[in-house]
Structures are given as C-alpha cells and as structure tokens.
C-alpha cells in the first residue's frame, strides 16, 4: 500500500453510509487501539468495542464474547451501543 492509497482509503471511510461495528483487541501489537479509535472517528456512526484481554486474533482470543457482540449487530445494527 502506498501513501496515496492510504490517503484515498481514509477519505473513503468518511463516505461510508452503512452500519459499522469495529471489534478490536486492545492488546493488538500490530494495530494499536488508538488506530481503532481513529477508524471509529473517521467512519460516521461507527461503533467501536475494544476487548481488553484480546490481541490481533480476536476471534481466537475471545470467540464467545465476539459472537455475543456480533449477533445482535447482524440482527439489528442499532442495538449495539457505541463504546468508542
């Protein structure tokens, strides 16, 4: 990915018009929690949930908790409270 690709990608996020749930491992060594907060800030109406005891492999670290979060979002996206 080039710097220009990244710039265009960031600009595109602000135009998303669909419900967006960001589930993130707070201990992710590759992509820090502040990057998740930045994504949530850039995406209108995005909902961010940071999992304190999870890293980059969130589905492996916290599979049940992630499932409990995703299921209501898929059934009714507005049902998941914003925690970002």
C-alpha positions as a Markdown table, in Angstrom:
| # | Residue | x | y | z |
|---|---|---|---|---|
| 1 | Unk | 0.0 | 0.0 | 0.0 |
| 2 | Unk | 1.4 | 3.4 | -0.9 |
| 3 | Unk | 0.9 | 6.7 | 0.9 |
| 4 | Unk | -1.5 | 7.8 | -1.8 |
| 5 | Unk | -3.5 | 4.5 | -1.4 |
| 6 | Unk | -3.7 | 5.1 | 2.3 |
| 7 | Unk | -4.9 | 8.7 | 1.9 |
| 8 | Unk | -7.7 | 7.6 | -0.5 |
| 9 | Unk | -8.7 | 4.8 | 1.8 |
| 10 | Unk | -9.0 | 7.2 | 4.7 |
| 11 | Unk | -11.0 | 9.7 | 2.7 |
| 12 | Unk | -13.4 | 6.9 | 1.6 |
| 13 | Unk | -14.2 | 5.9 | 5.2 |
| 14 | Unk | -15.9 | 9.2 | 5.8 |
| 15 | Unk | -18.3 | 8.4 | 3.0 |
| 16 | Unk | -19.5 | 5.0 | 4.3 |
| 17 | Unk | -23.2 | 5.0 | 4.8 |
| 18 | Unk | -23.8 | 1.6 | 6.3 |
| 19 | Unk | -23.8 | 0.4 | 9.9 |
| 20 | Unk | -20.2 | -0.3 | 11.0 |
| 21 | Unk | -19.1 | -2.3 | 14.1 |
| 22 | Unk | -15.4 | -2.2 | 14.8 |
| 23 | Unk | -14.4 | -5.0 | 17.2 |
| 24 | Unk | -10.7 | -4.7 | 18.2 |
| 25 | Unk | -8.2 | -6.4 | 20.5 |
| 26 | Unk | -6.8 | -3.7 | 22.8 |
| 27 | Unk | -3.6 | -5.7 | 23.1 |
| 28 | Unk | -3.0 | -6.0 | 19.4 |
| 29 | Unk | 0.7 | -5.5 | 18.8 |
| 30 | Unk | 0.3 | -4.9 | 15.0 |
| 31 | Unk | -2.6 | -2.4 | 15.1 |
| 32 | Unk | -2.9 | -0.3 | 18.2 |
| 33 | Unk | -6.1 | 0.6 | 20.0 |
| 34 | Unk | -5.6 | 4.3 | 19.0 |
| 35 | Unk | -5.8 | 3.2 | 15.4 |
| 36 | Unk | -9.2 | 1.6 | 16.1 |
| 37 | Unk | -10.3 | 4.9 | 17.7 |
| 38 | Unk | -9.2 | 6.7 | 14.6 |
| 39 | Unk | -11.2 | 4.4 | 12.4 |
| 40 | Unk | -14.2 | 4.9 | 14.5 |
| 41 | Unk | -13.8 | 8.6 | 14.4 |
| 42 | Unk | -13.5 | 8.6 | 10.6 |
| 43 | Unk | -16.5 | 6.3 | 9.9 |
| 44 | Unk | -19.8 | 8.1 | 10.5 |
| 45 | Unk | -21.8 | 6.4 | 13.3 |
| 46 | Unk | -19.2 | 3.6 | 13.7 |
| 47 | Unk | -19.4 | 1.6 | 16.9 |
| 48 | Unk | -16.1 | 0.6 | 18.5 |
| 49 | Unk | -15.7 | -2.1 | 21.0 |
| 50 | Unk | -12.3 | -2.7 | 22.4 |
| 51 | Unk | -11.7 | -6.1 | 24.0 |
| 52 | Unk | -9.2 | -5.5 | 26.9 |
| 53 | Unk | -7.9 | -9.1 | 27.1 |
| 54 | Unk | -7.5 | -9.7 | 23.3 |
| 55 | Unk | -4.8 | -9.2 | 20.8 |
| 56 | Unk | -4.7 | -9.4 | 17.0 |
| 57 | Unk | -6.5 | -12.7 | 16.8 |
| 58 | Unk | -9.7 | -11.5 | 18.4 |
| 59 | Unk | -11.9 | -14.5 | 17.2 |
| 60 | Unk | -9.4 | -16.9 | 18.8 |
| 61 | Unk | -8.8 | -14.8 | 22.0 |
| 62 | Unk | -12.4 | -14.1 | 22.8 |
| 63 | Unk | -14.7 | -16.2 | 20.5 |
| 64 | Unk | -17.8 | -16.2 | 22.7 |
| 65 | Unk | -17.6 | -12.5 | 23.6 |
| 66 | Unk | -17.2 | -11.6 | 20.0 |
| 67 | Unk | -20.1 | -13.8 | 19.0 |
| 68 | Unk | -22.3 | -12.1 | 21.6 |
| 69 | Unk | -21.3 | -8.8 | 20.2 |
| 70 | Unk | -21.7 | -9.6 | 16.5 |
| 71 | Unk | -25.0 | -11.5 | 16.7 |
| 72 | Unk | -27.2 | -8.6 | 17.8 |
| 73 | Unk | -25.4 | -6.2 | 15.4 |
| 74 | Unk | -26.3 | -8.5 | 12.5 |
| 75 | Unk | -29.9 | -8.9 | 13.7 |
| 76 | Unk | -30.3 | -5.2 | 14.4 |
| 77 | Unk | -27.2 | -3.0 | 13.9 |
| 78 | Unk | -28.5 | -0.1 | 16.0 |
| 79 | Unk | -28.8 | -2.5 | 19.0 |
| 80 | Unk | -25.1 | -2.5 | 19.8 |
| 81 | Unk | -24.2 | 0.5 | 22.0 |
| 82 | Unk | -21.4 | 2.8 | 20.9 |
| 83 | Unk | -18.4 | 2.1 | 23.2 |
| 84 | Unk | -15.7 | 4.1 | 21.4 |
